[in-house]
Amino acid sequence: DGSWVDFDPLNSKRSGHYPALDTTASYYTGALYNDRNDDYSWDGVWDGETSRDSLGWCAEFRIPFTQLRFQKQDTMVWGINFWRWVTRRHETTYLTFAPRNESGFVSRFPKLMGLKDVPTPKYIELLPYGRAKGRFRNVDENDPFNNDAEAEGSAGLDIKAGLGANLVLNGTVNPDFGQVEVDPAVVNLTDVETYFDEKRPFFIEGSTNFDFGSGGSSTYNAFHWSDPTFFYSRRIGRVPQGYLPYADYSDTPEGTHILGAAKVTGSVGSDWYIGSLHALTMREYADIAIGGEESDVEVEPATYYTVNRAQKYINDGFRGIGGILTATNRIFKEEELKNQMNSGAYTGGVDGWTFLDRNRKYVLSAYAGFSHMQGTKEHMVAMQRSPWHYFQRPDASHVDVDSQATSLTGFCGRVVFNKERGNWMLHSAAGAITPKFNSNDVGYNSRGDIINGHVDGGYRWTRPTSWTRYASVRLATAGNWDFDGNNTQMMLRGLAQVDMPSLNGFNVKYYLYPLKTVNTTRTRGGPLTKNRPYWLASSQFYTDTRKPVEFSTYVDLTYTNRDDWSTNPQFTVRFKPASNLNISVTPSMSFNHEETQWVGAFPDPEAANTYGKWYVFANMKYTELAASVRMNWTFTPRLSLQLYTQPFFSSGDYQEFKWLAKSNSYDFRRFPDSDVLYEDGVYAIDPDGGGPAQQFAFYDPDFSFRSLRANVVLRWEYLTGSSLYFVWTHGRQDYEMNGEFDLDHSMDRLIDADPDDIFMIKATYWLSM
């Protein structure tokens, strides 16, 4: 059970903050944005207490004005809302709520009147930290750079200052994020970069101020639309990108050090909302040893990042307009590094929305943006040939590699129409990303060269009946094309969802891809191929969240034929043995039989049907078994223990090597066994069995990878805003060139693998002036 208070101190009708307390006096905080979305990034310093009596329990909040943003006026008007939840009844009671067949939440808040003569809060908060860390692992005794046991310490400072009543400055000097949860292990067999969520507090807090292109509409369905992100904060402090030469031993920093970062967020006037972030990262070197000779090599230049966002709400959010501008500038010391990354990169855009009727039933949202990156000719050639672009495709008539280019400029945009109210639902969108667009220096996008559109509609039953609390059905169709006119996706989707009176529920989805479409990336820069028709079905079932044991399960199946299919069953069990203890276990499995798994491309003039290269693929059987285990144990409102661990096992077995026989087809021919030789982990293939074609070779792609990652954090808030962290991070992993999935063998290998343990103590002290 618990109570929440929602504040909209600017009376923006779009955004706000909330503190919350449950019956154990545990604290929860968060932010509201875009009129109905939750974000758990607000971390204001406030106090709260709960008490019980014969009538039940009550909560009391004490929130300093310094923690809220408001306009200085003689008589102020705020938006405010109160609500509570009662777990045993699965009941939530609001002072004002949004009906289930409508959208909007903050815009419905009642007005809090009568606040007078509130002084403009002027404050500075300082949060210095000190950290001691020890690392224990087994390393080669001849390694000149690493020891079995290493210790280090550091210190830094976080700053928060009020700039008037409604702007706040956050700054950090030499930040440390050692208490942040580790990323899960993944095996990525695609050519698309893995996306990881941001977990660092400095970048999470106030992150919604930098959201771009997602205002106005309550729904932004994708349907194979690769929506570009203009700000992906994990680029700041990323793993160094520079290449290492061959070396006997090397030591590369695990991440780029952030020398300092600062951001200003809040509002200007009554309806302008801004965010401006600036960060400087350090030049990084890797130590290398070759034949006993030690040296260092630059692997990341000193880099300056800036992200600037502004948005104006018009007529209480009836319309909105905004813009974003980002820049990445690198300062190189070694010439070789200039050929490995952009010297400068810039993105920008405008976005906005307008409701089309007085009742705010229909809304039209849109954005348009650009990217511009610059660097040496050598690097621009590499960028054009990278998976983001593949300009070298031999049968692409709309793109080619410009060997003289020193910059690339691209554009993107999307228009979204959504019906916000009523039982009938309608959503549609159209967008495009040009081939040269790339926001990956301080943003994220996986592909360019996309033209996308979809229409999605359905009906929802929001009035409870004897067999449903809520139900909905939806139908959608979507398609993708490239700028050469190739149809790369065509999809039909059906969805049904039911929440039952028992508070259990389920949903089912079915995707049908009925046409032979064109694949522009399967050969990774080579000729076009075809996609065959296939279908995908998924289902999810979940149980009553009030119960001490909560269960949910998910399974999907993608099917082309008996040699080309995948399924990914997963289930979660959440245990709540006490009100202050929550344990969840999420085992997951993946079985993937891929008929055309990429192996490599090998030049040969005899491969005339595929533009002078053999494009080699294989049947692959991929098996994965993993589990995520989390525990949150709140001993007192200010003392808690969090645990996260993930055992991970995977294997890939490559068989029946084949080549693409003809471009723009799905014609793959298997190499006869007599033409495939294997010795000492290397395959050698003679494409025409002794004919004029050249023999080529590649390493055995079979693999088995297993790992264990764990994070334990004990947090004690010994004074309001001041915390002490005790952290243990454990990791171990193992790899072998063997595609057979054998769990017993893998567990034995993982147990025998060398551990990597990090122990850390970190103390912060909050000072308010």
Buried (B, 14 or more C-beta within 10 A) or exposed (E): BBBBBBBBBBBBBBBBBBBBBBBBBBBEBBBBBBBBBEBEBBBBBBEBEBEEEEEEBEBEBEBEBBBBBBBEEEEBBBBBBBBBBEBEEEEEEBBBEBEEBBBBBBBBBEEBEEBEEBEEBEBEBBBBBBBEBBBBBEBEEEBBBBEEEEEEEBEBBBBBBBEBBBBBBBBBBBBBBBBBBBBBBEBEBEBEEEEEEBBBBBBBBBBBBBBBBBBBBBBBBEBBBBBBBBBBBBBBBEEBBBEEEEBBBBBBBEBBBBBBBBBBBBBEEEBBBBBBBBBBBBBBBBBBBEEEEEEEBBBBBBBBBBBBBBBBBEEEBBBBBBBBBBBBBBEBEBEEBBBBBBBBBBBBBBBBBBBEEEEBBBBBBBBBBBBBBBBBEEBBBBBBBBBBBBBBBBBBEBBEBEEEBEBBBBBBBBBBBBBBBEEEBBBBBBBBBBBBBBBBBBBBBBBBBBBBBBBBBBBBBBEEEEEBBBBBBBEBBBBBBBBBEBBBBBBBBBBBBBBBEEBBBBBBBBBBBEEEBBBBBBBBBBBBBBBBEBBBBBBBBBBBEBEEEBBBBBBBBBBBEEEBBBBBBBBBBBBBEEEBBBBBBBBBBBBBBBBBBBBBBBEBEEBEBBBEBBBBBBBBBBBBBBBBBBBBBBEEBBBBBBBBBBBBBBBBBBEBBBBBBEBBBBBBEBBEEEBBEEEEEEBEBBBBEEEEBBBBEBEBBBBBBBBBBBBBBBBBBEEEBBBBBBBBBBBBBBEBEBBEBBEEBBBEBBEEBEEBBBBBBBBBBBEBE
